[in-house]
Amino acid sequence: MIVPIFIKQNTLELRQKLSDLGLSCNNGKWMGQYLAVFYLQEKDKLVYVGSPEYDLKNCPDYSKGIICTSEDRFMEFVTNAVNEERETKA
């Protein structure tokens, strides 16, 4: 199971790195100061979304997810999640 991954930043460069890994922005919602990467069952794929803090803290998976403080660590977890997703679909 892929757990949600959160980071308290949201930059164009970081969103580009997520896109380069093949992730799409869920419903085009990239605004907000934080980013969340999660598995969206309806689309059967990993996606990301930008969100303000209050939305993330109201998300039921927030307390079960990985909260990263550095971009490098965030990208490491996201890359691992992408690889795990690809392995399960192979």
N, C-alpha and C positions, 0 to 999 in steps of 0.2 A: 504494500500500500504506500502511495506517495503522500507524504504529509505536506500541508501548506508551508510555504516559505515566505517570510516577511522581511522587509528592510525599511528603515526609516529615512528613505530618500527616494527621489523620483526625478531623474535627469534624462535628457534626450539621449545621452551616451549610454546610460544603463538600459533604457528601453531598446536602443539599437542592438545592444549585445543580446538581449532576450530575443529580438526578432531574428538575429543572425543564427541563433540556436533553433529557430523554427517555431517559436512561440508566437501566438497572435494575441492581440489585445482584446479581451472579452468585451463585446458590445461597444467597442471604441472608447471605453472609459479609462483614459490615461491621466486625467486630471486628479489632483490630490497630492499630498506631500509624501505619501508612502506607496510602496509597491508590494503586491502580493502575487505569488505564483502558486497555482493550485490545479489539481486535476478536476476538470469539468466533465462529469459523467454524461451529461446530455450530448456533449460534442465528442466524447471519448478521446480527449486530448488535454495536454497541459496548456494553460492559458495564463495571462497575467492581467492585472487590473491596477490602476492607480486609485488611491483611496485616502480620504482624510482619516485622521486617527480615530475619531468617534465611530466611523463605520467599521474599521478593523476591530476595535474592541467589542463591538456588538456582534461580530461574526462568531458563530459557535465554534469554529475551528481555530480561532486565534490562540486560545490557551493551549491547544494541542499542537500548534505549529512550531516551526523553527524561526526565531526572531534573530536576525543577523544585525550586527553593528558595523560590519565592514563590507564594502562592495566585493572584495576578493572572496570573502567567506560566502557571501550571498551567491555569487556566480559559481562557486565550487558546489554548493548544495543544488543549485538549479541544474548545472551540468550533470550531476549525478542523477537527478530526477529524470532528466531528458533521456539519459542512457538507460535507466531502469524502464522507462516507458517504452523505449524502442525494443528492448530485450523481451518485454512481455508480449509485444505485438509480433515478434519474429517467429 
